[in-house]
Amino acid sequence: MQNLFTYPLKLEDMSQSTQKYRLIATAENLEYISNIMQLPVKRFEAEINVKLHTKEHIIDVLGTIDADVEHTSVISLKNFLRNYKTDFTLCFDTKMTAQEQQKLDLDIEADVPDILEDGKIDLAAIAMEQLALVLDDFPRQEGEVFSFASEFDEETTRASNPFSVLEKLKK
């Protein structure tokens, strides 16, 4: 499948001043994003700021995602639209390779920069990833509550328990 929503940014095109980007998905882009997310995405926008720190070999990427996604409630099985608005901050190392990163003895909670692959980053891919990270695993409409009522009372459950026979032998 051809990537229809992409915004590659090469290292040599970046500057030390903050560059601002606004990504707005077209209808064709939304179809592609929906296919990737496996959910109907009705609107997708991202505002992303990119700043290169040449001396530290770091790229800071800060942004906001604003998207409308259609979900099916796990409780009522009805479709509904949910808005996701989330901020994110990422950091890319322009010099480090994957092999060098693996050799580092890092604490599991250390904030390790991502690796710049092929000298570029794809702002659209970053934005889609950030949306995917905040999607609900078990979506439900506002106010919906799951309630379960057992069809068996405690006595019926105890009587149908296969270990109840062992309980009688014990007496």
C-alpha positions in Angstrom: 0.0 0.0 0.0 1.3 3.4 -1.0 1.8 5.9 1.8 -0.7 8.6 1.0 -0.1 10.7 4.1 3.5 11.7 4.5 5.6 14.8 5.3 9.3 13.9 5.2 11.7 16.4 6.6 15.4 16.1 5.9 18.1 17.0 8.4 19.7 19.4 6.0 16.4 21.3 5.6 16.1 21.9 9.3 17.3 25.0 11.1 18.2 26.1 14.6 15.1 28.3 14.7 11.8 26.7 15.4 10.0 25.6 12.3 6.2 25.3 12.4 4.2 22.8 10.4 0.5 22.3 10.1 -0.7 19.0 8.6 -4.4 18.7 7.6 -5.5 15.4 6.2 -7.5 15.5 3.0 -10.3 13.0 2.2 -7.8 10.7 0.5 -5.4 11.0 3.4 -8.2 10.2 5.9 -9.0 7.0 4.0 -5.3 6.0 4.2 -5.1 6.9 7.9 -8.4 5.0 8.6 -6.9 2.0 6.9 -3.7 2.2 9.0 -5.6 2.8 12.3 -8.3 0.3 11.4 -10.8 2.8 12.6 -12.8 5.4 10.7 -10.8 8.7 11.2 -13.1 11.6 10.2 -10.8 14.5 10.8 -7.0 14.7 11.4 -4.9 17.8 12.1 -1.5 18.3 13.6 0.5 21.3 14.5 4.2 20.4 14.9 7.2 22.5 15.8 10.7 21.3 14.9 13.9 22.7 16.2 17.5 21.5 15.5 20.1 21.8 18.2 23.3 21.4 16.1 25.8 21.3 18.9 23.9 18.6 20.9 23.0 16.7 17.7 19.4 16.7 18.8 16.1 17.5 17.1 13.2 18.5 19.3 9.7 17.8 17.9 6.7 19.2 19.8 3.2 19.1 18.6 -0.5 18.8 19.1 -2.8 16.3 17.4 -6.5 17.0 17.0 -8.5 14.2 15.4 -12.1 12.9 15.3 -12.4 9.1 15.3 -15.5 7.0 15.0 -15.7 4.2 17.5 -18.1 1.4 18.3 -19.0 1.2 21.9 -18.0 -2.0 23.6 -21.1 -1.7 25.8 -24.0 -0.7 23.5 -22.3 -1.6 20.1 -23.4 1.8 18.8 -21.1 4.0 16.7 -20.1 7.4 18.1 -17.6 10.1 17.4 -14.8 10.9 19.8 -12.4 13.8 19.6 -8.8 13.3 20.6 -6.6 16.3 21.3 -3.2 15.4 22.6 0.2 17.1 23.0 3.5 15.3 22.5 7.2 15.9 22.7 9.8 13.8 21.0 13.6 14.0 20.7 15.7 12.6 17.9 19.5 12.0 18.0 21.1 12.9 14.7 24.3 11.1 15.3 23.5 7.9 17.2 22.9 4.6 15.4 20.7 1.7 16.5 23.8 -0.4 17.3 25.3 2.4 19.4 22.1 2.8 21.3 21.9 -0.9 22.1 25.5 -0.8 23.5 24.5 1.9 26.0 23.8 0.7 29.5 20.6 2.7 30.1 18.1 2.7 33.0 14.7 1.4 31.8 13.2 4.7 32.8 15.8 6.8 31.0 14.5 9.2 28.4 16.4 7.9 25.3 16.2 10.0 22.1 14.8 8.3 19.0 17.2 7.6 16.2 17.1 9.6 13.0 16.8 7.1 10.1 18.1 7.9 6.7 18.7 11.5 7.8 15.0 12.4 7.9 11.8 12.3 9.9 8.3 11.9 8.7 6.1 14.4 10.5 2.9 12.7 9.3 4.0 9.3 10.5 4.9 10.8 13.9 1.5 12.4 14.1 -0.4 9.2 13.3 1.7 7.3 15.8 0.8 9.8 18.5 -2.9 9.4 17.7 -2.5 5.6 17.9 -1.0 5.9 21.3 -4.0 7.7 22.8 -6.8 5.7 21.2 -9.1 3.9 23.7 -8.7 0.2 23.9 -12.3 -0.3 25.0 -14.2 2.7 23.8 -17.6 3.6 25.3 -19.8 6.6 25.0 -19.9 9.2 27.7 -22.0 7.9 30.7 -22.1 4.3 29.6 -21.5 1.9 32.4 -21.0 -1.8 32.1 -23.2 -3.8 34.5 -23.3 -7.5 34.9 -26.1 -9.5 36.5 -25.4 -13.2 37.0 -28.2 -15.6 36.0 -27.1 -17.9 38.8 -27.5 -17.2 42.5 -24.9 -18.4 45.0 -26.7 -21.6 45.9 -27.0 -22.7 42.2 -23.3 -21.9 41.6 -22.3 -23.9 44.6 -24.5 -26.9 43.5 -23.1 -26.9 40.0 -19.5 -26.7 41.2 -17.7 -30.0 40.2 -15.7 -29.8 43.4 -18.8 -30.0 45.5 -18.6 -33.8 45.3 -15.2 -33.6 47.0 -16.7 -31.4 49.7 -19.2 -34.1 50.5 -16.5 -36.8 50.7 -14.6 -34.7 53.2 -17.5 -34.7 55.7 
